[in-house]
């Protein structure tokens, strides 16, 4: 994230910073100026408090105490920035935000406040609002052709027609979002392990870095390796999982190598290559030789 520095020589003009350097092209000065304006524009985004003061309808139906502050803010900002959007696309994100909020506020609603009953009431209001909004948004998007919403309708309510819409979209070859690919793999894993592997490898190739990767992918690849009795594959992905999750017991990986006589040193090199590729956002299963495991 760009940092905003103090004005130089009392001037807010970025070009003035370079006024004594005649060799710097004007285009570079303009570019830096644009970057400065871009960074400063973040300062003018309304705060949650300002949104609620100006458009209270985005806030008043949610709990008014300090509980679930992050989840509540996510909903308020989404409502604010998408208030004039006519398409269904943004409703998928809003549904997920309300699900997160509902999980949080339901827990908070069980906290009793004997002296401050108003807090119980405001949290109950949040619970009712979340349930009502999830129901409303689900009904509005029941027949949506949007792939995210189609998957949502199938995964939450089991609507087979929604599943067919999602699968039809996946067959067009237009799925280039890791989240959608992981969703697709969750369906494929029931019937086609090889297709699942291909889908998860494609998902991994689309992440810009390892911090963004859903760790469930690694765990799923370990399970698939065991299911297919491809213990080299299971060993390698167990190593990848252990690299990114401190809670994973690496001794299980050693036990796997010993039980099936695996070339641990060679496979450890493969694991290192994978993690390096994931960290740099350059994962390529073919180039890494993963199909030869």
ChimeraX attribute file (.defattr): number of C-alpha atoms within 10 A of each C-alpha:
attribute: neighborCount
match mode: 1-to-1
recipient: residues
	/A:1	4
	/A:2	9
	/A:3	8
	/A:4	11
	/A:5	7
	/A:6	9
	/A:7	11
	/A:8	11
	/A:9	9
	/A:10	7
	/A:11	11
	/A:12	13
	/A:13	14
	/A:14	19
	/A:15	16
	/A:16	13
	/A:17	14
	/A:18	15
	/A:19	11
	/A:20	9
	/A:21	9
	/A:22	8
	/A:23	8
	/A:24	11
	/A:25	10
	/A:26	12
	/A:27	9
	/A:28	12
	/A:29	18
	/A:30	13
	/A:31	13
	/A:32	14
	/A:33	16
	/A:34	13
	/A:35	14
	/A:36	18
	/A:37	13
	/A:38	12
	/A:39	14
	/A:40	14
	/A:41	10
	/A:42	9
	/A:43	10
	/A:44	7
	/A:45	10
	/A:46	13
	/A:47	12
	/A:48	17
	/A:49	12
	/A:50	11
	/A:51	18
	/A:52	17
	/A:53	12
	/A:54	11
	/A:55	13
	/A:56	13
	/A:57	14
	/A:58	19
	/A:59	20
	/A:60	13
	/A:61	15
	/A:62	23
	/A:63	23
	/A:64	18
	/A:65	12
	/A:66	10
	/A:67	16
	/A:68	22
	/A:69	14
	/A:70	13
	/A:71	18
	/A:72	25
	/A:73	17
	/A:74	18
	/A:75	21
	/A:76	21
	/A:77	18
	/A:78	17
	/A:79	19
	/A:80	17
	/A:81	9
	/A:82	13
	/A:83	10
	/A:84	8
	/A:85	11
	/A:86	8
	/A:87	10
	/A:88	14
	/A:89	16
	/A:90	15
	/A:91	21
	/A:92	20
	/A:93	15
	/A:94	20
	/A:95	21
	/A:96	14
	/A:97	19
	/A:98	23
	/A:99	17
	/A:100	18
	/A:101	24
	/A:102	22
	/A:103	14
	/A:104	19
	/A:105	27
	/A:106	17
	/A:107	13
	/A:108	17
	/A:109	20
	/A:110	11
	/A:111	12
	/A:112	11
	/A:113	11
	/A:114	9
	/A:115	7
	/A:116	9
	/A:117	10
	/A:118	13
	/A:119	21
	/A:120	19
	/A:121	14
	/A:122	19
	/A:123	25
	/A:124	19
	/A:125	18
	/A:126	25
	/A:127	24
	/A:128	16
	/A:129	17
	/A:130	24
	/A:131	14
	/A:132	13
	/A:133	15
	/A:134	19
	/A:135	12
	/A:136	13
	/A:137	15
	/A:138	20
	/A:139	12
	/A:140	12
	/A:141	18
	/A:142	18
	/A:143	15
	/A:144	18
	/A:145	16
	/A:146	18
	/A:147	21
	/A:148	18
	/A:149	25
	/A:150	25
	/A:151	25
	/A:152	23
	/A:153	23
	/A:154	18
	/A:155	15
	/A:156	9
	/A:157	12
	/A:158	12
	/A:159	16
	/A:160	13
	/A:161	14
	/A:162	24
	/A:163	19
	/A:164	14
	/A:165	19
	/A:166	24
	/A:167	16
	/A:168	12
	/A:169	16
	/A:170	16
	/A:171	9
	/A:172	8
	/A:173	8
	/A:174	8
	/A:175	17
	/A:176	13
	/A:177	12
	/A:178	21
	/A:179	16
	/A:180	18
	/A:181	22
	/A:182	21
	/A:183	17
	/A:184	20
	/A:185	22
	/A:186	15
	/A:187	16
	/A:188	16
	/A:189	15
	/A:190	9
	/A:191	9
	/A:192	11
	/A:193	17
	/A:194	13
	/A:195	14
	/A:196	23
	/A:197	20
	/A:198	15
	/A:199	22
	/A:200	22
	/A:201	21
	/A:202	20
	/A:203	23
	/A:204	27
	/A:205	19
	/A:206	19
	/A:207	21
	/A:208	15
	/A:209	18
	/A:210	19
	/A:211	12
	/A:212	13
	/A:213	19
	/A:214	15
	/A:215	14
	/A:216	11
	/A:217	20
	/A:218	22
	/A:219	17
	/A:220	20
	/A:221	23
	/A:222	23
	/A:223	18
	/A:224	20
	/A:225	22
	/A:226	15
	/A:227	12
	/A:228	12
	/A:229	11
	/A:230	14
	/A:231	22
	/A:232	23
	/A:233	23
	/A:234	26
	/A:235	27
	/A:236	27
	/A:237	26
	/A:238	25
	/A:239	27
	/A:240	23
	/A:241	24
	/A:242	18
	/A:243	15
	/A:244	15
	/A:245	11
	/A:246	9
	/A:247	9
	/A:248	14
	/A:249	13
	/A:250	14
	/A:251	10
	/A:252	13
	/A:253	19
	/A:254	14
	/A:255	12
	/A:256	17
	/A:257	18
	/A:258	12
	/A:259	10
	/A:260	10
	/A:261	11
	/A:262	15
	/A:263	12
	/A:264	17
	/A:265	9
	/A:266	10
	/A:267	19
	/A:268	15
	/A:269	11
	/A:270	20
	/A:271	22
	/A:272	15
	/A:273	15
	/A:274	21
	/A:275	21
	/A:276	15
	/A:277	19
	/A:278	23
	/A:279	17
	/A:280	12
	/A:281	18
	/A:282	18
	/A:283	25
	/A:284	17
	/A:285	17
	/A:286	10
	/A:287	8
	/A:288	14
	/A:289	10
	/A:290	15
	/A:291	11
	/A:292	9
	/A:293	13
